Amino acid sequence: MNLVFDFGAVLFAWQPAQLVATYFPKLAGTPQAAQRLAHAIFSHDDWRSFDRGAMSLDDVVQRTGQRLALPNAPLNGLVTGIGERLTPMEDTVSVLADLVHRRRQRSDVRLYFLSNMPAPYARTLEHRHRFLQWFDGGIFSGDVQHIKPELAIYQLVQTRYALDPKRTLLIDDLKDNVDAACGLGWCGVEFVSAQQLRTSLANLLDP
């Protein structure tokens, strides 16, 4: 079975509302205000362009600042520092470690990743976290100019690693991303917690 992991909110903590509250405490002084500001920054087409490698970090800072009338210094600090703030979710890393052990013992699983991740953050993760070497391969959106849930990025990882869709499972926290994978004949798990994932994998791998 080919197991394809998302990164943000699956293997790495991603809490955008808390992040913007740190850099803009007055503008994001309540949980609701923080959610609104995070949505305005990270759910805009400019950020999606940054995700897919079509916009540079400097340009996304400039355009976002102008669009939302945000001061440059804290916005630049927020955007440039995200890679270092993506910390491993230890419970899910433990699930991954168990799968690595299973791969050594039984050779019935292969491990890949498919992450919407701007290239600067991807390079930071590769440099800081050795467990990324546990994967048999993977794709960051910023390196290939495609993002989930566009079908092209799933087809690319499928072709690059010769994955049989009927034996491929995407683990992702976003339903739209899982649905897109299932539309290509993959299986999918909408990630909620490490324990939920562990149970789902047990049912799939050891029915």
C-alpha positions as CSV (number, residue, x, y, z in Angstrom):
1,M,0.0,0.0,0.0
2,N,1.2,3.5,-0.9
3,L,0.6,5.9,2.0
4,V,0.7,9.6,0.9
5,F,1.0,12.1,3.8
6,D,0.0,15.7,3.8
7,F,2.2,17.9,6.0
8,G,0.4,20.9,7.4
9,A,-2.0,20.0,10.2
10,V,-1.1,16.3,9.7
11,L,2.7,16.0,10.4
12,F,3.4,19.6,11.2
13,A,1.4,21.9,13.4
14,W,-0.4,24.6,11.4
15,Q,-2.4,27.1,13.5
16,P,-2.8,30.2,11.4
17,A,-5.0,32.1,13.8
18,Q,-2.5,31.8,16.6
19,L,0.2,32.8,14.2
20,V,-1.4,36.1,13.1
21,A,-2.3,36.9,16.7
22,T,1.3,36.7,17.6
23,Y,2.4,39.2,15.0
24,F,-0.8,41.4,15.0
25,P,-2.1,41.4,18.6
26,K,-4.2,44.5,18.1
27,L,-5.8,43.5,14.8
28,A,-6.3,39.9,16.0
29,G,-7.2,40.6,19.6
30,T,-10.1,38.1,19.7
31,P,-10.2,34.5,18.4
32,Q,-12.8,35.7,15.8
33,A,-10.7,38.5,14.6
34,A,-7.7,36.3,14.4
35,Q,-9.6,33.8,12.3
36,R,-10.8,36.5,10.0
37,L,-7.3,37.9,9.5
38,A,-5.8,34.5,9.0
39,H,-8.4,33.7,6.4
40,A,-7.8,37.0,4.6
41,I,-4.1,36.2,4.4
42,F,-3.9,32.5,3.8
43,S,-7.0,31.8,1.8
44,H,-6.4,34.4,-0.9
45,D,-5.4,33.8,-4.4
46,D,-2.0,35.5,-3.7
47,W,-1.2,32.9,-1.1
48,R,-2.2,30.1,-3.4
49,S,0.1,31.5,-6.0
50,F,2.9,31.5,-3.4
51,D,2.0,27.9,-2.6
52,R,2.3,26.9,-6.2
53,G,5.6,28.6,-6.8
54,A,4.1,31.3,-9.0
55,M,4.8,34.2,-6.6
56,S,7.9,35.0,-4.6
57,L,8.0,35.5,-0.8
58,D,8.8,39.2,-1.2
59,D,5.9,39.7,-3.6
60,V,3.3,37.9,-1.5
61,V,4.4,40.1,1.5
62,Q,4.1,43.2,-0.6
63,R,0.8,42.4,-2.2
64,T,-0.8,41.1,1.1
65,G,0.3,44.2,2.9
66,Q,-1.1,46.5,0.3
67,R,-4.4,44.6,0.1
68,L,-5.0,44.4,3.8
69,A,-3.2,47.6,4.9
70,L,-0.9,45.7,7.1
71,P,2.4,47.1,8.4
72,N,5.4,45.6,6.5
73,A,7.7,44.7,9.4
74,P,5.4,42.3,11.3
75,L,3.9,40.9,8.1
76,N,7.4,40.2,6.8
77,G,8.3,38.5,10.1
78,L,5.2,36.4,9.9
79,V,5.7,35.2,6.4
80,T,9.5,34.7,6.5
81,G,9.2,32.8,9.8
82,I,6.6,30.2,9.0
83,G,9.0,27.5,8.0
84,E,10.7,27.6,11.4
85,R,7.3,27.6,13.2
86,L,6.1,24.4,11.5
87,T,6.8,22.1,14.4
88,P,6.4,18.3,14.1
89,M,3.2,16.8,15.6
90,E,4.9,14.1,17.6
91,D,1.9,11.8,17.8
92,T,1.6,11.6,14.0
93,V,5.4,11.3,13.6
94,S,5.1,8.3,15.9
95,V,2.6,6.7,13.6
96,L,5.0,7.4,10.7
97,A,7.9,5.8,12.6
98,D,5.8,2.7,13.2
99,L,5.1,2.5,9.5
100,V,8.8,2.8,8.7
101,H,9.4,-0.1,11.1
102,R,6.7,-2.1,9.3
103,R,8.3,-1.3,5.9
104,R,11.6,-2.7,7.1
105,Q,9.9,-5.9,8.5
106,R,7.2,-6.6,5.9
107,S,7.8,-4.4,2.9
108,D,4.1,-4.0,2.3
109,V,4.0,-0.2,2.6
110,R,5.6,2.6,0.8
111,L,5.7,6.2,2.2
112,Y,5.3,9.4,0.2
113,F,4.2,13.0,0.9
114,L,2.2,15.5,-1.1
115,S,2.1,18.9,0.5
116,N,0.9,22.4,-0.5
117,M,4.1,24.1,0.6
118,P,5.9,27.2,-0.8
119,A,9.5,26.3,-1.8
120,P,11.2,28.4,1.0
121,Y,9.4,26.5,3.7
122,A,10.0,23.2,2.0
123,R,13.7,23.8,2.0
124,T,13.5,24.8,5.7
125,L,11.7,21.6,6.6
126,E,14.2,19.5,4.6
127,H,17.1,21.1,6.5
128,R,15.6,21.0,10.0
129,H,13.8,17.6,10.2
130,R,15.6,14.4,9.4
131,F,12.5,12.3,9.5
132,L,11.6,13.6,6.1
133,Q,14.3,11.2,4.9
134,W,12.0,8.3,5.9
135,F,9.8,8.9,2.9
136,D,10.3,7.0,-0.4
137,G,9.5,10.2,-2.2
138,G,7.2,13.2,-2.4
139,I,6.2,16.4,-3.9
140,F,6.0,20.0,-2.6
141,S,3.6,22.2,-4.5
142,G,6.1,25.1,-4.7
143,D,8.5,22.9,-6.7
144,V,6.1,21.8,-9.4
145,Q,3.7,24.8,-9.9
146,H,0.6,22.8,-9.0
147,I,-1.4,22.7,-5.8
148,K,-4.1,20.4,-4.2
149,P,-6.9,19.8,-5.0
150,E,-5.9,20.3,-8.6
151,L,-5.8,16.9,-10.2
152,A,-2.5,17.6,-12.0
153,I,-0.5,17.4,-8.7
154,Y,-2.0,14.0,-7.8
155,Q,-1.4,12.7,-11.3
156,L,2.2,14.0,-11.1
157,V,3.0,12.1,-7.9
158,Q,1.2,9.0,-9.3
159,T,3.3,9.1,-12.5
160,R,6.6,10.0,-10.9
161,Y,6.5,7.1,-8.4
162,A,4.5,4.6,-10.5
163,L,1.7,4.4,-7.9
164,D,-1.2,2.1,-8.5
165,P,-4.2,4.3,-7.6
166,K,-6.1,1.3,-6.2
167,R,-3.3,0.8,-3.7
168,T,-2.7,4.4,-2.8
169,L,-4.1,6.3,0.2
170,L,-4.0,10.0,0.8
171,I,-3.9,11.2,4.4
172,D,-5.0,14.9,4.5
173,D,-6.8,17.2,6.9
174,L,-8.9,18.9,4.1
175,K,-11.9,17.1,2.7
176,D,-11.6,18.8,-0.7
177,N,-8.1,17.3,-1.1
178,V,-9.2,13.9,0.0
179,D,-12.2,14.0,-2.4
180,A,-9.9,15.0,-5.3
181,A,-7.7,12.0,-4.6
182,C,-10.7,9.6,-4.4
183,G,-11.9,11.0,-7.8
184,L,-8.7,9.5,-9.3
185,G,-9.4,6.1,-7.7
186,W,-7.2,6.6,-4.6
187,C,-8.4,5.9,-1.1
188,G,-8.5,8.7,1.4
189,V,-8.5,9.4,5.1
190,E,-9.6,12.9,6.3
191,F,-7.1,13.4,9.1
192,V,-8.5,14.3,12.6
193,S,-6.0,12.9,15.0
194,A,-3.1,10.5,15.2
195,Q,-5.2,8.0,17.1
196,Q,-7.9,8.2,14.4
197,L,-5.3,7.7,11.7
198,R,-3.7,4.8,13.6
199,T,-7.1,3.1,13.8
200,S,-7.9,3.7,10.1
201,L,-4.5,2.3,9.1
202,A,-4.9,-0.8,11.2
203,N,-8.3,-1.5,9.6
204,L,-6.8,-1.0,6.2
205,L,-3.4,-2.8,6.5
206,D,-4.5,-5.5,8.9
207,P,-8.2,-6.2,8.3
